[in-house]
Amino acid sequence: MGVGLLSLPFALKSSGWIGIGLLWLMGFVANYTGKALVQCANTVAKQRNLGNTPVGYEDIAEAAFGKIGKLVISSIIYVELFGTCALLFILEGDNLFKLMGDTLFGSAGGYLLLAAAIMIPTVWLPDLGSLAFLGLAGFGATCTVAASVAYTLATGSFVAGAATNVALWASLPLVFGIMTFCYSGHGVFPAIQASMKDPKQFPKVLDIAYLIVGLMCTFVGGAGYYMYGANAADIVSWNLPAGFIATLCSCVILINPFAKFALTMEPISAAAQSAVSGGGKMSGLPRALLRTALAIAILMAARSLPYLAYVMALVGSFMTISVSVTFPALCHLKLHQGESSTKVVAWNWFVAVLGMTCTLFGTAASIKSLAAKAASVSLGAA
C-alpha cells in the first residue's frame, strides 16, 4: 500500500472521480485472487505430500503450467521487484530533494545518487532481519501521511475550488497499474497462510486487511484530489502547505525506501547468487560485490527514468497486474479443472481477461506517458 497510496491523488487526476470505483474493483479482484492463490498452494501441497511446508508462487506456476509457467512467473516477479527497487530509489531521491532543496545538489538527480549511497549498504547485511523493525516504522509513516492529509482537509489549509473531473476516459488506462500496486504482495500470501496458527482464518484476515487498505486509499486519494485537483503532484505530501507537517511527511517517507530496499531486492539477489555459484552458498566479499552490482544496475534504470508516478504505472500495469490478478485466476482454473462450479470458472475467466486487458492498455498508456514525460523534460533542459 505504501508507495501506491502516496500517488493516488495523481492517479485520480488522470482518471477523474471514476478512479475511486476502479480502486475498489481492483481491490475486490485482488482480494479474490489472493484467496485463490492460497487455495492453489494448498492443492499443490496435497498433490506433492508437502504437509505444512510453504508452497511458493513459482511452485504453483510449475504445477499449473509446467517449467514454462515457472519460468514466466519467475521472470515477471523478478522484473517487478527490480522495478519496485527502482521506485524506492526514485522516491528516496525525490523526497531528499523536496526536503533539502538545492542545499547539496541542484537537482533531484544528485539526491538520487545520495539515496543510493545510503541504501545500497543495506544489501550487504548478512541478516536482513535486522531491518524488520523498520517495517513498523514504514507503516507508521503511511499513517502519518494519511493523518496529515486529514488535518489539511479538516483545517482548510488549501486553496478551495480545485478543478476536478468525473471521468477522464482517455487517460484512465494510465492508472490501472497504480490502483493495483496498492494491493500487491500476492507472492508472499501462501507463506503467510502457512505460518498462521490457524490457517483457516486467512480469508477473514485478508478481508479485514483489504478493507483497511481500501478505506485508507479511498480517503487519501479522494481528499488529495478534492484539495488539489489537476495540480495533484506525483506524491500527495508534495502538495501539502510548506511548514512542519510537510517537512514531517517528507522525513517519515524517507524511512520506507531505506527499510524496504534490501528486503525487496533479496529474491533477485538470491537468484543471482544461485546462478553465479551453481547453487552453492556465497558469502563475504563476492556476495557483497554481486549485490552491489545488482543495486547499481537498478540505480542506472532509476536514473534513466526518474519519474515516480509514471514508472509506478508501468510496473503496476505490466508486472503487478500479471502477478496479482491474471496468473492467480489462470492457475486456479488449471489446478481445479473439473472441480470448480460453472460460476467459479466464469468468474476466473472474467478476472483473467480483466487482468490481461488492463495489462495491455495500461502498459501501452504508461509507455506513451513515460515517453512524453521524458521528451518534455529533455525539451525543458534544452
C-alpha positions as CSV (number, residue, x, y, z in Angstrom):
1,M,0.0,0.0,0.0
2,G,2.8,2.5,1.0
3,V,4.2,3.8,-2.3
4,G,0.9,3.3,-4.2
5,L,-1.1,5.2,-1.6
6,L,1.1,8.3,-2.0
7,S,0.3,8.6,-5.7
8,L,-3.4,8.0,-5.6
9,P,-4.3,11.8,-5.9
10,F,-2.1,11.8,-9.0
11,A,-4.0,8.7,-10.3
12,L,-7.3,10.4,-9.8
13,K,-6.0,13.5,-11.6
14,S,-5.5,11.2,-14.6
15,S,-8.8,9.2,-14.2
16,G,-11.3,11.6,-12.6
17,W,-13.6,10.5,-9.7
18,I,-14.4,7.3,-11.6
19,G,-11.0,6.1,-10.4
20,I,-12.4,5.5,-6.9
21,G,-14.7,2.8,-8.5
22,L,-11.7,1.3,-10.2
23,L,-9.7,1.3,-7.0
24,W,-12.4,-0.8,-5.3
25,L,-12.9,-3.0,-8.3
26,M,-9.1,-3.9,-8.3
27,G,-9.2,-4.3,-4.6
28,F,-12.1,-6.7,-4.8
29,V,-10.5,-8.7,-7.6
30,A,-7.0,-8.7,-5.8
31,N,-8.7,-9.9,-2.6
32,Y,-10.3,-12.8,-4.5
33,T,-7.0,-13.7,-6.3
34,G,-5.2,-13.7,-3.0
35,K,-7.5,-16.3,-1.7
36,A,-7.4,-18.2,-5.0
37,L,-3.6,-18.3,-4.9
38,V,-3.7,-19.8,-1.4
39,Q,-6.2,-22.4,-2.5
40,C,-3.8,-23.3,-5.3
41,A,-0.9,-23.5,-2.8
42,N,-2.9,-25.9,-0.6
43,T,-3.8,-28.0,-3.7
44,V,-0.1,-28.3,-4.7
45,A,0.9,-29.2,-1.1
46,K,-1.6,-32.0,-1.1
47,Q,-0.5,-33.2,-4.6
48,R,3.1,-33.3,-3.5
49,N,2.5,-34.5,0.0
50,L,4.3,-31.5,1.5
51,G,2.3,-31.2,4.6
52,N,2.7,-27.8,6.2
53,T,5.8,-26.9,4.1
54,P,5.1,-23.5,2.4
55,V,4.5,-23.6,-1.3
56,G,5.9,-20.7,-3.3
57,Y,4.3,-18.9,-6.2
58,E,6.8,-20.4,-8.6
59,D,5.8,-23.9,-7.4
60,I,2.2,-23.1,-8.1
61,A,3.0,-21.9,-11.6
62,E,5.0,-25.0,-12.3
63,A,2.3,-27.3,-11.1
64,A,-0.2,-25.5,-13.3
65,F,1.8,-24.8,-16.5
66,G,5.0,-26.8,-16.2
67,K,8.5,-25.5,-16.5
68,I,7.4,-22.7,-18.9
69,G,4.9,-21.5,-16.3
70,K,7.6,-21.4,-13.7
71,L,10.0,-19.5,-15.9
72,V,7.3,-16.9,-17.0
73,I,6.1,-16.2,-13.4
74,S,9.7,-16.1,-12.1
75,S,10.7,-13.6,-14.7
76,I,7.7,-11.4,-14.1
77,I,8.3,-11.5,-10.3
78,Y,12.0,-10.6,-10.6
79,V,11.3,-7.8,-13.1
80,E,8.5,-6.5,-10.8
81,L,10.9,-6.5,-7.8
82,F,13.6,-4.8,-10.0
83,G,11.1,-2.1,-10.9
84,T,9.9,-1.7,-7.4
85,C,13.5,-1.2,-6.2
86,A,14.0,1.5,-8.8
87,L,10.8,3.2,-7.5
88,L,12.3,3.1,-4.0
89,F,15.5,4.9,-5.3
90,I,13.4,7.5,-7.1
91,L,11.1,8.1,-4.1
92,E,14.1,8.5,-1.7
93,G,15.9,10.8,-4.0
94,D,12.8,13.0,-4.8
95,N,12.0,13.3,-1.1
96,L,15.5,14.3,-0.2
97,F,15.3,17.0,-2.9
98,K,11.9,18.2,-1.6
99,L,13.3,18.2,1.9
100,M,16.7,19.8,1.3
101,G,16.2,21.8,-1.9
102,D,19.4,22.8,-3.6
103,T,21.4,22.8,-0.3
104,L,23.6,19.9,-1.6
105,F,22.7,19.4,-5.2
106,G,20.9,21.4,-7.8
107,S,18.5,18.7,-8.9
108,A,16.8,15.5,-7.8
109,G,19.4,13.5,-9.8
110,G,22.1,14.4,-7.3
111,Y,19.9,13.3,-4.4
112,L,19.1,10.1,-6.2
113,L,22.8,9.2,-6.0
114,L,22.9,10.2,-2.3
115,A,19.9,8.0,-1.7
116,A,21.8,5.1,-3.4
117,A,24.8,5.7,-1.2
118,I,22.6,5.4,1.9
119,M,20.5,2.5,0.7
120,I,23.0,0.2,-1.1
121,P,25.0,-0.7,2.0
122,T,21.8,-2.3,3.5
123,V,22.1,-5.1,0.9
124,W,25.5,-6.2,2.5
125,L,23.8,-7.1,5.8
126,P,24.2,-10.9,6.4
127,D,20.9,-11.0,8.2
128,L,18.1,-8.8,6.8
129,G,16.0,-9.5,9.9
130,S,17.8,-6.5,11.4
131,L,15.7,-4.3,9.1
132,A,12.4,-5.9,10.2
133,F,11.8,-3.4,12.9
134,L,11.8,-0.6,10.3
135,G,8.8,-2.2,8.7
136,L,6.6,-1.0,11.6
137,A,8.2,2.5,11.2
138,G,7.2,2.3,7.5
139,F,3.6,1.6,8.4
140,G,3.7,4.5,10.9
141,A,5.0,6.7,8.0
142,T,2.0,5.7,5.9
143,C,-0.4,6.5,8.8
144,T,1.4,9.9,9.3
145,V,0.9,10.9,5.7
146,A,-2.8,9.9,5.9
147,A,-3.2,11.9,9.2
148,S,-1.5,14.9,7.6
149,V,-3.9,14.8,4.6
150,A,-6.8,14.6,7.0
151,Y,-5.5,17.5,9.1
152,T,-5.0,19.7,6.0
153,L,-8.5,18.9,4.8
154,A,-10.1,19.5,8.2
155,T,-8.4,22.8,8.8
156,G,-9.0,24.1,5.2
157,S,-5.3,24.7,4.7
158,F,-5.6,24.5,0.9
159,V,-7.0,26.7,-1.9
160,A,-10.6,25.8,-2.3
161,G,-12.2,25.2,-5.7
162,A,-9.7,22.9,-7.3
163,A,-11.0,21.7,-10.7
164,T,-11.9,18.0,-10.8
165,N,-13.5,15.7,-13.4
166,V,-16.0,12.9,-13.1
167,A,-14.2,10.7,-15.7
168,L,-11.2,11.1,-18.0
169,W,-11.6,8.1,-20.3
170,A,-8.6,8.9,-22.5
171,S,-6.1,8.8,-19.6
172,L,-7.9,6.2,-17.5
173,P,-5.7,3.3,-18.6
174,L,-2.6,5.1,-17.1
175,V,-4.0,4.5,-13.6
176,F,-4.7,0.7,-13.8
177,G,-1.2,-0.1,-12.5
178,I,-1.2,2.4,-9.7
179,M,-4.5,1.2,-8.4
180,T,-3.4,-2.4,-8.4
181,F,0.0,-1.5,-6.9
182,C,-1.8,-0.6,-3.7
183,Y,-3.0,-4.2,-3.4
184,S,0.2,-6.1,-4.4
185,G,2.0,-8.7,-2.3
186,H,0.4,-11.9,-3.6
187,G,3.8,-13.7,-3.8
188,V,4.0,-14.0,0.0
189,F,0.4,-14.9,0.7
190,P,0.9,-18.7,0.7
191,A,3.8,-18.4,3.1
192,I,1.8,-16.1,5.4
193,Q,-1.1,-18.5,5.4
194,A,1.1,-21.5,6.1
195,S,2.8,-19.6,9.1
196,M,-0.6,-18.7,10.7
197,K,-1.6,-20.5,13.9
198,D,-5.0,-21.1,12.4
199,P,-4.6,-21.1,8.6
200,K,-8.3,-21.3,8.1
201,Q,-8.6,-17.7,9.3
202,F,-6.5,-16.4,6.4
203,P,-9.5,-15.4,4.2
204,K,-11.0,-13.4,7.1
205,V,-7.7,-11.7,7.9
206,L,-7.2,-10.9,4.2
207,D,-10.7,-9.4,4.0
208,I,-10.0,-7.1,7.0
209,A,-6.6,-6.1,5.7
210,Y,-8.0,-5.2,2.2
211,L,-10.9,-3.3,3.7
212,I,-8.5,-1.2,5.8
213,V,-6.3,-0.6,2.7
214,G,-9.3,0.2,0.6
215,L,-10.7,2.8,3.0
216,M,-7.3,4.4,3.6
217,C,-6.6,4.6,-0.1
218,T,-10.0,6.0,-0.9
219,F,-9.6,8.7,1.8
220,V,-6.1,9.8,0.8
221,G,-6.8,9.6,-2.9
222,G,-10.2,11.3,-2.7
223,A,-9.1,14.1,-0.2
224,G,-5.9,14.8,-2.2
225,Y,-7.8,15.0,-5.5
226,Y,-10.5,17.2,-3.9
227,M,-8.0,19.6,-2.5
228,Y,-5.5,19.8,-5.4
229,G,-7.4,18.6,-8.5
230,A,-5.4,19.0,-11.7
231,N,-2.4,20.2,-9.6
232,A,-2.1,16.9,-7.7
233,A,1.6,16.0,-7.6
234,D,3.2,12.6,-8.0
235,I,3.3,12.2,-4.2
236,V,0.5,13.8,-2.2
237,S,2.8,15.1,0.5
238,W,4.4,17.4,-2.1
239,N,1.2,19.3,-2.3
240,L,0.9,19.9,1.4
241,P,1.5,23.6,2.5
242,A,5.1,24.4,3.4
243,G,5.7,24.0,7.1
244,F,6.0,21.5,9.9
245,I,3.5,18.9,8.5
246,A,5.0,18.9,5.0
247,T,8.5,18.5,6.5
248,L,7.4,15.8,8.8
249,C,5.8,13.8,5.9
250,S,9.0,14.1,3.8
251,C,11.1,12.9,6.8
252,V,8.9,9.9,7.6
253,I,8.5,8.9,3.9
254,L,12.3,8.5,3.8
255,I,12.0,5.5,6.2
256,N,10.1,3.3,3.7
257,P,12.6,3.1,0.9
258,F,15.5,2.6,3.3
259,A,13.7,-0.2,5.2
260,K,12.3,-2.0,2.1
261,F,15.1,-1.8,-0.4
262,A,17.3,-4.7,0.7
263,L,14.2,-6.8,1.6
264,T,12.7,-6.2,-1.9
265,M,15.9,-6.9,-3.7
266,E,16.6,-10.1,-1.7
267,P,14.8,-12.6,-4.0
268,I,16.7,-11.1,-7.0
269,S,20.0,-11.3,-5.1
270,A,19.3,-14.9,-4.0
271,A,18.5,-16.0,-7.6
272,A,21.7,-14.3,-8.9
273,Q,23.8,-15.8,-6.2
274,S,22.5,-19.3,-7.0
275,A,23.1,-18.8,-10.7
276,V,26.7,-17.5,-10.3
277,S,27.7,-20.1,-7.6
278,G,25.9,-23.0,-9.3
279,G,23.6,-23.4,-6.4
280,G,26.3,-23.1,-3.8
281,K,26.4,-20.5,-1.0
282,M,28.1,-17.1,-1.4
283,S,29.4,-15.0,1.4
284,G,31.9,-12.3,2.2
285,L,33.3,-10.1,-0.5
286,P,31.9,-12.0,-3.5
287,R,28.4,-11.8,-2.1
288,A,28.7,-8.0,-1.4
289,L,30.1,-7.3,-4.8
290,L,27.4,-9.2,-6.6
291,R,24.6,-7.5,-4.6
292,T,26.3,-4.1,-5.1
293,A,26.4,-4.7,-8.9
294,L,22.7,-5.5,-8.9
295,A,21.9,-2.4,-6.9
296,I,23.9,-0.3,-9.3
297,A,22.0,-1.8,-12.3
298,I,18.8,-0.8,-10.5
299,L,20.2,2.7,-9.9
300,M,21.0,3.1,-13.6
301,A,17.5,2.2,-14.5
302,A,16.1,4.7,-11.9
303,R,18.4,7.4,-13.3
304,S,17.3,6.8,-16.8
305,L,13.6,7.2,-16.0
306,P,13.3,9.2,-12.7
307,Y,9.5,9.8,-13.0
308,L,7.9,8.2,-10.0
309,A,4.2,8.0,-10.8
310,Y,4.8,7.0,-14.4
311,V,7.3,4.3,-13.5
312,M,4.9,3.0,-10.9
313,A,2.1,2.9,-13.5
314,L,4.3,0.9,-15.8
315,V,5.5,-1.6,-13.1
316,G,1.9,-1.9,-11.9
317,S,0.4,-2.4,-15.3
318,F,2.8,-4.9,-16.8
319,M,4.1,-6.8,-13.7
320,T,1.8,-6.3,-10.7
321,I,-1.5,-6.9,-12.5
322,S,0.0,-10.1,-14.1
323,V,1.2,-11.4,-10.7
324,S,-1.8,-10.2,-8.6
325,V,-4.7,-10.6,-11.0
326,T,-4.1,-12.6,-14.2
327,F,-1.9,-15.5,-13.1
328,P,-3.7,-16.5,-9.9
329,A,-7.0,-16.8,-11.8
330,L,-5.4,-18.8,-14.6
331,C,-3.6,-21.1,-12.0
332,H,-6.9,-21.7,-10.2
333,L,-8.6,-22.6,-13.5
334,K,-5.9,-25.1,-14.3
335,L,-5.3,-26.7,-10.9
336,H,-9.0,-27.0,-10.1
337,Q,-10.2,-28.1,-13.5
338,G,-13.2,-30.3,-13.3
339,E,-13.7,-29.4,-9.6
340,S,-14.9,-25.8,-9.7
341,S,-18.5,-24.8,-10.3
342,T,-19.6,-23.1,-13.6
343,K,-19.9,-19.9,-11.6
344,V,-16.3,-20.0,-10.3
345,V,-14.9,-20.9,-13.7
346,A,-16.8,-18.0,-15.3
347,W,-15.5,-15.6,-12.6
348,N,-12.0,-16.8,-13.0
349,W,-12.1,-16.2,-16.7
350,F,-13.6,-12.8,-16.1
351,V,-10.7,-11.9,-13.7
352,A,-8.1,-13.3,-16.1
353,V,-9.5,-11.4,-19.1
354,L,-9.8,-8.2,-17.0
355,G,-6.2,-8.6,-15.9
356,M,-4.9,-9.1,-19.5
357,T,-6.9,-6.2,-20.7
358,C,-5.7,-3.9,-18.0
359,T,-2.1,-5.1,-18.6
360,L,-2.4,-4.4,-22.4
361,F,-4.0,-1.0,-22.2
362,G,-2.2,0.1,-19.0
363,T,1.2,-0.8,-20.3
364,A,0.7,1.0,-23.6
365,A,-0.6,4.1,-21.8
366,S,2.3,4.0,-19.3
367,I,5.0,3.7,-22.0
368,K,3.4,6.5,-24.0
369,S,3.2,8.8,-20.9
370,L,6.7,8.0,-19.9
371,A,8.0,8.8,-23.4
372,A,6.1,12.1,-23.4
373,K,7.3,13.0,-19.9
374,A,11.0,12.2,-20.9
375,A,10.6,14.2,-24.1
376,S,9.1,17.2,-22.2
377,V,11.9,17.1,-19.6
378,S,14.6,16.9,-22.4
379,L,13.0,19.9,-24.2
380,G,12.9,21.9,-21.0
381,A,16.5,21.1,-20.3
382,A,17.4,22.2,-23.8
